[in-house]
């Protein structure tokens, strides 16, 4: 019950903060004007109409599915790379500079190349989202694996266990809270990667819808799409945070 209340409280607080910043932004820049800058009430009125709400929710469903694909690809790759860096020290010296280089390249400039190589389907979404998620997750999980208790690792070796056994029995269970922390950090990035992939790659979801709305001067739909993505990001972030706290309590950490 306490976890549920904390989840609801954090989600509500984040939503209120977004609305306050949104309103303050429009008040601070009155030159934007009511035609372009839509207030929370304008978006609420727009979404209260079924024919307006339907396309936004449909696009959001596609974007969330794309974000989940990229998130899963990035997290699995980060976990595998972190485990490999623990088993093979030379891998970390090779992987970290490459990951840092990829991280420094703007994602928008990489999208045409990714689309050219893997096409415009699910593979492009997985690659784009995975690139955003991989680096922070890799850094956090690698640090957690290396921080595993030395006494427990020595005990595994004393009983004849190798690096693989130590990784499976000690390091990976120890890194579970860090894995959830990496997931919480990576969730907004996965949504950004999905939006960029939809904008420049697949032509589906809210990423494509928002770009199409700009030349049509359909700012109501643009703002409604932004609100939908922001609300989904806050909700998923809070869900992962609540799950992280639950797992940490179970593990006594």
Secondary structure as GFF3:
##gff-version 3
##sequence-region A 1 253
A	DSSP	alpha_helix	2	28	.	.	.	ID=ss1
A	DSSP	three_ten_helix	30	32	.	.	.	ID=ss2
A	DSSP	alpha_helix	33	36	.	.	.	ID=ss3
A	DSSP	alpha_helix	40	47	.	.	.	ID=ss4
A	DSSP	alpha_helix	50	87	.	.	.	ID=ss5
A	DSSP	alpha_helix	89	104	.	.	.	ID=ss6
A	DSSP	alpha_helix	107	118	.	.	.	ID=ss7
A	DSSP	alpha_helix	122	146	.	.	.	ID=ss8
A	DSSP	alpha_helix	150	158	.	.	.	ID=ss9
A	DSSP	alpha_helix	163	166	.	.	.	ID=ss10
A	DSSP	pi_helix	167	171	.	.	.	ID=ss11
A	DSSP	alpha_helix	172	174	.	.	.	ID=ss12
A	DSSP	alpha_helix	176	197	.	.	.	ID=ss13
A	DSSP	pi_helix	198	202	.	.	.	ID=ss14
A	DSSP	alpha_helix	205	215	.	.	.	ID=ss15
A	DSSP	alpha_helix	219	251	.	.	.	ID=ss16
###
